[in-house]
Amino acid sequence: MKLTFLGSGSAFTVGDNYHSNMLLTAANGKKLLIDCGSDVRHALYEQGFSYLDIQDVYVSHLHADHIGGLEWLAFTTKFDTNCPKPRLHISKLLLDDLWNKSLKGGLSSISDEKISIDTYFDVNAIGEEGFFLWNGIQFELHQTVHIISGNELQPSFGLYFKFEDKIFFITTDAKFSPDSFVEFYENADLIFQDCETAQYKSGVHAHYTELITLPLFYKAKMWLYHYQPNFLPDSTADGFRGFVKKGQVFNLSDPKIM
């Protein structure tokens, strides 16, 4: 199984990089898109893919760099008779707001049909069980501390999964909160870590200057992504695996990946 970074940039990245959406490709050709940001159609095309390749989508939270491409995916797959509905894996805590606050305005504007999110997607609403299955692999959702609005933690979920004999953790967007990640940092064999590199900290992402304070045991398992288009520190000298590059492919079946 391979994990392709369609982009590795932050929400406001422009130019040579794209949003940090990812594509998992199984040996049987099945594909899972992890987040579907505003520039995903361009990012997919650049890596040789299109909407025709997307059978399953996972959405971690409701920012545009993670859901902004869903309208495009919905329309292109609906009006291409060669396409079945993509399966949408999403926490129940996000589902109503995804449709009513983000997608309904555009996607409800077709005639002669009662429209809902089910018109476009085969929805797998993930509840208290806290996981979904794809291609025989169990993906566990773990809430991250990303945005706090009105003193309430807004739903946002990283992914933790085991493939073959290895454990992988994708933080998605998250503030620096190592105490909440200890179990995953300890147990994972490889970590893909949200990492802000801007001069000023946003307060909603882990910043590089915070991440370098982690124990070397954690850093040695971390690839960093979701960074700004500026000068990057020497992450390998600081004990990390490095910064993920746009288009970088990780063969999760390769024992050398560790």
C-alpha positions as CSV (number, residue, x, y, z in Angstrom):
1,M,0.0,0.0,0.0
2,K,1.2,3.5,-0.9
3,L,0.6,6.9,0.7
4,T,0.9,9.8,-1.8
5,F,1.0,13.4,-0.6
6,L,-0.9,15.3,-3.2
7,G,0.5,18.4,-1.5
8,S,2.2,19.2,1.7
9,G,1.4,22.8,2.2
10,S,-0.7,24.8,4.7
11,A,-4.3,26.1,4.1
12,F,-3.0,29.3,2.5
13,T,-0.2,27.8,0.4
14,V,0.0,29.1,-3.2
15,G,2.5,28.5,-6.0
16,D,4.4,25.2,-6.3
17,N,2.7,23.3,-3.5
18,Y,-0.9,22.3,-2.7
19,H,-3.0,21.6,0.4
20,S,-1.8,18.6,2.4
21,N,-4.3,16.1,1.1
22,M,-3.2,12.5,0.8
23,L,-4.1,9.4,-1.3
24,L,-3.8,5.9,-0.1
25,T,-3.6,3.3,-2.8
26,A,-3.9,-0.4,-2.0
27,A,-2.3,-3.2,-3.9
28,N,-5.6,-4.0,-5.5
29,G,-5.9,-0.5,-6.9
30,K,-8.5,0.8,-4.4
31,K,-7.9,4.4,-3.3
32,L,-8.8,6.4,-0.2
33,L,-8.6,10.2,-0.4
34,I,-7.7,11.6,3.0
35,D,-9.3,15.1,3.0
36,C,-10.4,16.9,-0.2
37,G,-9.3,20.5,-0.2
38,S,-10.0,23.4,-2.5
39,D,-7.1,22.7,-4.9
40,V,-7.5,18.9,-4.9
41,R,-8.5,18.6,-8.6
42,H,-5.3,20.3,-9.7
43,A,-3.2,18.2,-7.2
44,L,-4.7,15.0,-8.3
45,Y,-4.2,15.8,-12.0
46,E,-0.5,16.7,-11.4
47,Q,0.1,13.3,-9.9
48,G,-1.7,11.5,-12.7
49,F,-5.1,11.0,-11.1
50,S,-8.6,12.4,-11.4
51,Y,-12.1,12.1,-9.9
52,L,-12.4,8.7,-11.6
53,D,-9.8,7.3,-9.2
54,I,-11.6,8.3,-6.0
55,Q,-13.9,5.6,-4.6
56,D,-13.6,6.6,-0.9
57,V,-13.0,9.9,0.9
58,Y,-12.2,10.6,4.6
59,V,-12.9,14.1,6.0
60,S,-11.0,15.1,9.2
61,H,-12.7,18.5,9.7
62,L,-14.5,21.4,8.0
63,H,-11.8,23.8,6.9
64,A,-11.6,24.6,3.2
65,D,-8.2,23.0,2.7
66,H,-9.9,19.7,3.8
67,I,-13.4,20.0,2.3
68,G,-13.2,22.7,-0.3
69,G,-13.0,20.2,-3.2
70,L,-16.0,18.1,-2.2
71,E,-18.4,20.1,-4.4
72,W,-16.2,19.5,-7.4
73,L,-16.0,15.8,-6.6
74,A,-19.7,15.5,-6.0
75,F,-20.7,17.1,-9.3
76,T,-18.1,15.4,-11.4
77,T,-19.0,11.9,-10.1
78,K,-22.7,12.4,-10.2
79,F,-22.9,13.6,-13.8
80,D,-20.4,11.0,-15.1
81,T,-22.4,7.8,-15.6
82,N,-19.2,5.7,-15.3
83,C,-18.9,6.7,-11.6
84,P,-20.5,5.1,-8.6
85,K,-21.1,7.4,-5.6
86,P,-17.9,7.9,-3.7
87,R,-18.1,6.6,-0.1
88,L,-17.7,9.5,2.4
89,H,-16.3,8.5,5.8
90,I,-17.0,11.3,8.3
91,S,-17.7,11.7,12.0
92,K,-21.3,12.1,12.8
93,L,-20.3,15.3,14.7
94,L,-19.3,16.9,11.4
95,L,-21.9,15.6,9.0
96,D,-24.8,18.1,9.5
97,D,-22.5,21.1,9.4
98,L,-20.7,19.8,6.3
99,W,-24.0,19.7,4.4
100,N,-25.9,22.6,5.9
101,K,-23.1,25.1,6.3
102,S,-20.6,24.2,3.6
103,L,-22.1,22.1,0.7
104,K,-25.8,22.7,0.5
105,G,-25.6,26.2,-1.1
106,G,-23.9,24.8,-4.2
107,L,-24.9,21.2,-4.4
108,S,-28.7,21.8,-3.9
109,S,-28.9,23.8,-7.1
110,I,-30.0,21.1,-9.5
111,S,-33.6,20.6,-10.5
112,D,-36.2,17.9,-10.5
113,E,-34.7,16.0,-7.6
114,K,-34.9,16.2,-3.8
115,I,-31.3,16.9,-2.9
116,S,-29.3,15.9,0.2
117,I,-25.7,14.8,0.8
118,D,-26.9,11.3,0.0
119,T,-27.6,12.4,-3.5
120,Y,-23.8,12.6,-4.1
121,F,-22.1,10.4,-1.5
122,D,-22.6,7.0,0.0
123,V,-22.2,8.3,3.6
124,N,-20.6,6.4,6.3
125,A,-21.4,8.4,9.4
126,I,-18.9,7.3,12.1
127,G,-20.4,7.4,15.6
128,E,-19.3,6.1,19.0
129,E,-17.5,3.2,17.5
130,G,-14.9,5.7,16.4
131,F,-13.5,3.9,13.4
132,F,-14.2,2.9,9.8
133,L,-13.1,0.0,7.6
134,W,-11.5,0.5,4.2
135,N,-10.0,-2.4,2.2
136,G,-9.8,-4.5,5.3
137,I,-8.0,-1.9,7.4
138,Q,-9.4,-0.4,10.5
139,F,-8.9,3.4,10.7
140,E,-9.4,4.8,14.2
141,L,-10.5,8.4,14.6
142,H,-8.9,10.4,17.4
143,Q,-10.0,13.9,18.2
144,T,-7.3,16.5,18.1
145,V,-7.1,19.9,19.7
146,H,-7.3,22.2,16.7
147,I,-9.9,25.0,16.9
148,I,-11.6,26.2,20.1
149,S,-14.6,28.4,19.3
150,G,-16.8,30.0,22.0
151,N,-15.0,27.8,24.6
152,E,-16.0,24.7,22.7
153,L,-13.6,22.3,21.1
154,Q,-14.5,22.0,17.4
155,P,-14.5,18.4,16.0
156,S,-11.3,17.5,14.1
157,F,-9.9,14.0,13.9
158,G,-6.6,12.4,13.2
159,L,-6.2,8.8,11.9
160,Y,-4.5,5.9,13.6
161,F,-4.2,2.6,11.7
162,K,-2.3,-0.6,11.5
163,F,-1.1,-2.1,8.2
164,E,0.6,-5.4,8.1
165,D,2.8,-5.2,11.2
166,K,3.3,-1.4,11.4
167,I,1.3,1.3,13.0
168,F,0.8,4.7,11.4
169,F,-0.5,8.0,12.9
170,I,-1.6,11.0,10.8
171,T,-2.3,13.9,13.1
172,T,-4.2,16.0,10.5
173,D,-4.5,19.6,11.9
174,A,-3.7,19.9,15.5
175,K,-2.3,22.3,18.1
176,F,0.9,21.3,20.0
177,S,-0.7,19.0,22.6
178,P,1.8,16.2,23.2
179,D,0.0,15.0,26.3
180,S,-3.1,14.1,24.2
181,F,-0.9,12.3,21.7
182,V,1.4,10.3,24.0
183,E,-0.3,6.9,23.4
184,F,0.0,7.4,19.6
185,Y,3.5,8.9,19.6
186,E,4.6,6.0,21.8
187,N,3.0,3.2,19.8
188,A,3.2,4.4,16.2
189,D,6.0,3.2,14.0
190,L,5.7,6.2,11.7
191,I,4.0,9.6,12.3
192,F,2.9,12.2,9.8
193,Q,2.8,15.4,11.9
194,D,1.1,18.7,11.2
195,C,3.9,21.4,11.4
196,E,3.6,25.1,11.1
197,T,6.8,27.0,10.0
198,A,5.5,30.6,9.8
199,Q,7.4,33.3,11.7
200,Y,4.4,33.9,13.9
201,K,2.5,31.1,15.5
202,S,-1.2,30.8,14.6
203,G,-2.1,29.0,17.8
204,V,-4.1,26.3,15.9
205,H,-1.2,24.2,14.6
206,A,1.9,22.6,16.1
207,H,4.8,24.9,15.4
208,Y,8.2,23.7,14.5
209,T,9.7,25.5,17.5
210,E,7.4,23.5,19.7
211,L,7.9,20.2,18.0
212,I,11.7,20.3,18.4
213,T,11.2,20.1,22.1
214,L,9.7,16.6,21.8
215,P,11.9,13.6,22.9
216,L,14.2,12.3,20.1
217,F,12.3,8.9,20.2
218,Y,9.2,10.7,18.9
219,K,10.9,13.0,16.4
220,A,12.8,10.1,14.9
221,K,9.5,8.7,13.7
222,M,8.0,12.0,12.4
223,W,7.6,13.3,8.9
224,L,6.5,16.9,8.9
225,Y,3.8,18.4,6.6
226,H,1.2,21.2,6.4
227,Y,3.9,23.9,6.4
228,Q,4.1,27.4,5.0
229,P,6.0,28.3,1.7
230,N,9.0,29.8,3.3
231,F,12.5,28.8,4.4
232,L,12.5,25.4,6.1
233,P,14.7,24.5,9.0
234,D,17.1,21.6,8.9
235,S,14.7,19.1,10.3
236,T,16.9,16.0,9.9
237,A,19.6,17.8,12.0
238,D,17.0,18.4,14.6
239,G,16.1,14.7,14.7
240,F,13.0,14.4,12.5
241,R,12.6,12.3,9.4
242,G,12.3,15.4,7.3
243,F,9.7,17.6,5.6
244,V,7.3,15.8,3.2
245,K,7.5,17.1,-0.3
246,K,4.6,17.5,-2.8
247,G,4.2,14.2,-4.6
248,Q,6.3,12.2,-2.2
249,V,5.2,8.6,-2.0
250,F,5.6,6.3,1.0
251,N,5.5,2.6,0.4
252,L,3.9,1.4,3.6
253,S,4.7,-2.2,2.7
254,D,8.4,-1.5,2.5
255,P,10.3,-2.6,5.7
256,K,12.9,0.1,5.0
257,I,10.3,2.8,5.6
258,M,11.1,2.6,9.3
